[in-house]
Amino acid sequence: MSLTREQIESIAHLARLELKPPEIAVYQESLSRILDLVGELDRADTASVAPMAHPLPGLSQRLRADLVTEQNRHELYQANAPQVAAGLYLVPKVIE
């Protein structure tokens, strides 16, 4: 799939990127190649491939024990705050 110059400019606008004219051509080629690769993957025959949750059957991910390792220092931290109410930090309103 080949992207047009206008499409690249639109993508750059949406991404809030300021591209110079020489850069547009580079992005046009690069993004078009990426989309071509995705298109090739889309054409791959996967009808006979079974979905899997893990690439190595019979193995599971080792997880650490879900244990509390830190002490609750909520009150200590809030003692330094200028304003606190109901366990929450109060901050000045900055948006009208």
C-alpha positions, -999 to 999 in steps of 0.1 A, spaced: 0 0 0 15 33 -10 7 63 10 2 97 -6 19 129 4 -15 142 17 -19 111 39 15 116 54 8 152 61 -25 142 77 -8 116 99 19 141 109 -9 166 118 -27 141 140 6 131 157 14 168 161 46 164 141 61 192 121 77 176 90 99 194 65 93 186 28 124 163 25 112 144 56 78 138 41 93 117 13 113 96 38 82 90 60 61 82 29 85 54 18 90 41 54 54 39 63 44 25 30 70 -3 35 56 -10 70 20 -12 56 32 -36 28 48 -59 54 16 -59 74 -3 -67 42 20 -97 36 13 -110 72 -24 -106 65 -21 -128 35 -4 -156 54 -26 -188 57 -33 -193 93 -65 -215 90 -47 -246 102 -29 -228 131 -44 -234 165 -46 -204 189 -23 -206 219 -18 -188 251 18 -198 256 44 -208 229 57 -237 249 29 -261 259 30 -275 294 50 -246 308 38 -218 329 52 -184 338 70 -183 372 54 -156 393 66 -142 426 45 -147 456 19 -119 461 31 -107 495 31 -72 510 67 -61 514 62 -24 522 48 -8 553 18 15 552 34 50 556 4 69 544 0 90 575 38 98 576 38 110 540 6 131 545 21 147 576 42 168 553 14 179 530 1 214 533 -36 203 531 -52 169 535 -88 158 539 -102 123 542 -69 108 534 -65 128 501 -41 155 492 -58 188 485 -43 210 457 -52 244 444 -77 245 415 -59 252 383 -86 247 357 -117 270 355 
